[in-house]
Amino acid sequence: MSNRTTDQLESYLEERYVSLHDIAERTGLAADRLEDLIASGCMPGASYERRHREEIWAHINGAADTVSLKTISRHFAADVVTWVLSIAPRLEGSSPRRLAPVLKEELRTGFLDGLVRHGGAEIAYGGFMSEDGAIDRKGFDIHFEAYVWTNWRAGTWGICVHDSWDIRNIARKTVAVERLKRLTGDGTRTSYSPVEARKVRHAMAEYDAIVPPFSPHDRHEASRARLVDALADAVSYVPASRRAGAAPLSFRNRPS
């Protein structure tokens, strides 16, 4: 990573993310208590971790015979503070491990509500929603467990969703992505009729409303690059990344 990209990433993390110490100060919960919340599933994990790689070379074989990675800093989505404050009163009469399954079921219900609210049925979201409103609960549960819940615990949604503390916003984001995939052939279409272009512009605006710009370490492989920025000119749309005040970023890392 170049020095310029490193500086951009540092600025991005400083602006949008907080440390565990910051969360402790803002919520009044001790850091070890917050660690218990993460371990039990009551709180999302860090969205980013900075790690130091250490190698010990044995010159007798000309290679590193000991390699380790040590986490030197963790960065949590700033809205995790809102989430922790919202559940803090409930921790007074319950342990994190007792509260975790209750919160998970509430998140499950909230995600489904978000899918309905933001038009998941219109695009037969996930294959378990139909246009008439019917929902295959088994299919929904599989999707929630493997995709939504796993990424919630990992802190992934803190990278790619505005106000990710509210699970309905995560649903809004996933619907926006799936709608764009459907309208653009997963980013492969380059020609659109006027009516199609209007639908794509509307879908891009909805995406821009709920998805952050991504960091200079993520955006290369993110949905924004593939489904919005690469196709914007084809439908005469000005994406958020090009509007006044948007900082130019270079990209790399995990897709979102």
N, C-alpha and C positions, 0 to 999 in steps of 0.2 A: 504494500500500500504506500502511495506517495505521501510526502510530508503534507502536501496540500489537502489530500483526501483525509489524512489523519486529523488535520486541524478542523476540517469540516465536520468530521464525525464527532470530535470532542465538543464542538459548539452545539451540534444537534443534540447530543446526550445531555449536555448541561442545560439546554433550554427546555427539553421535554421530559426528562427523566429525573428520578430522585433516588437517593441511597436508602438503605434500610435504616440508617441513623436518622435521615430526614423524616421518614415515615414514623419512626418512634417519637421524634420530637413533636410532630404535628398531631399525633393521635393519643399521646400519653401512654402508649403501651411499650413496655421494654423490648429491646431487640430480641432477647431470647424468647419472649412471648410471641413475637412476630414470626420467628423461626418455627415455632410450634404450629402457628396458623398455616404456614406454607407447607410444612410436612404433612399436616392432616388433610389438606385440601380446602381449608377455609379462606385462603388468600392466594392470588396468583403469584407465581415465582417471578424472578427477574427476567425482563425482556432481553437484556444484554448482559453478557459477562465479559470482562476483560481478563485474559489469562496470560500468564508468563510461562514460556516453555524453557525448561531446564534440561540440558543434556550433560552427561558425564561420559567423556571419551576414554576408552582404554586403547592406548596406542599399540598395544600388542596385536589387536585385530583391526585397527584402522577404522573403527566405527563406534557409534554411540551405543554403549551397552546398557545405559540407564537413561530413559527419557520420561519426564513427568511434566504435567501441566498444573499450574497452581493459579487458582482464581485470585485476582488482585483487586477487583472491584465488581460490584453488581449494580445494575441500573434498572429500576422499576418504573413502570408507567406512572406518571404523576397522579393519574386518577385512581390509583390503588389507594391513595389516602382517603378518597371519598368512600371507597368500598369498605375499608377497615373501619372508618367512623360509623358507617351504616350498620355494621354487625357488632360493634363494640358493646352496646348495651346488652346484647344477647349472650355475651361471653361471661357476664357477671353471674349468671345462674347455670352455666353449662361449661363443660370442657370443650376444647377444639374438636376432639375426636367424636364427641356426642353431637356437636353442632354440625359437623361437616356433611353427613348424609342428608340432613334437613336442608342445608343450603344448596346442596347438589340438586335435590328435587325441585327446589324453588327456581334454580337456574334452568333446569329442564323445562319447567312450565313457562318460564319467561321467554326462553328461546322460541318455543313453539308459538307463543303469543306474538313475538316479533315477526316470525315468518308469515303468520296470517295477516298481521297489520301492514306489512310492507310488500305484500303481493306475491308471496311464494307460490300460491296456487296458480297464479297466472302463467308461471313458467314451469309448472309441474316440478317444483324444486325437489331435488334429490331423488326423484322417482317415487317418493312416498307421499307427495301431495298431488291432488288432482284438481282440475279446474272447477269441479262441482263442490269442492271443499272437503272431500273425503281425505282422510289421512291414514296411512298404513302405520300404526303405532310401532310395530316391530321394526319397520324400516327406519322410522324416526329415531327410535331408541338406539339402534346400531349407529346411525349417523351422529347422534349426540355424544355417545360414549367414545367412539373412535376419533371423531374429528373435533367437535366443539369442546367437550370436557377436557380432552387431552391437551389441546392448545390453550385452554383457559388456565389449567394448572401450570403449564410451561411458561406463561407470560407472553405467548405469541400475539394474542389479540391486542396487547398494549403497544404493539408495533404498527398494526395496520387498521385500527378502528379508533375514531374519535370517541371519547367518553366510554371506553370499553368496560368501565365498571358496571354499566347497565347492559345486561345480556341481550336486551332487545336491539341495542345498537349493533351488536355482533351479528344478530340475525339480519338486520338491515344491510350490513356490509356484504354478507355472504349472498343474499338475494341480488344485490347490485352486481356482484361479480358474475353470478350465474346468468343473469339477464344479459349482460354484455357478451358473455361467451356464446349464448344462444343467438344473439343478433349479429355477431361478427364472425361466426364460425370459429370460435376460440381464437380470435385475432388474426385469422387468415384471409378474410375477405377485404378487398380493397376498392370494390365498386358497389355503389348503393343507389337505388332510385331515390327521388326526393322524399317520398314517404318513409322509406327505410332509413334514410339519413336523419330525418327528423326524430325517429324513434331512437336511433343510436345516440344522437345529441342529448336527448332527454335522459337516457340511461347513463351517459357519461356525467351529466350534471348531478344525477343522484349519487353516482360513485364519488365524485369530487366532494359532495356534501358530507360524506361519512368516512372517507379514507384519508389519512394524513399523507404528506408528501413522500414518506419513507426517507431513511437516512442515506448518506452517500455510500453506505456499506451494504445496503439492501436492494436498492431500486432497480438495478440492472436486470434482476430476475423476477421482480415483483409484478403483480397484476397490472399496476399502473403503467408500467413501461409497455407491456404487451397489448393491453386492451384499451388504453386511452391515448397515451402519448404517440404510439406508433401509428394510430389510425385517425387521429384528430383531424389532420388535413383532409382526409378523404371525405369527411362529413362536415367540413367547415366549422369545427368546434375549437374553441380556445381553452385548453385544459388549465387547471389551476396552476400547474407547474410553469406556465408561460406568462401568467398574468403579472401585472405590475407588483413589484415587491417580492416576487418568488425568487428564491436564491437558486442559481444553477447548481446542480449536483451531478457528480459522477457516481457510479454504482457498483455494488457487488454483495453477494451473500445469499441468504435463504429466501426462497419464494414465499409470497404471502397473498 
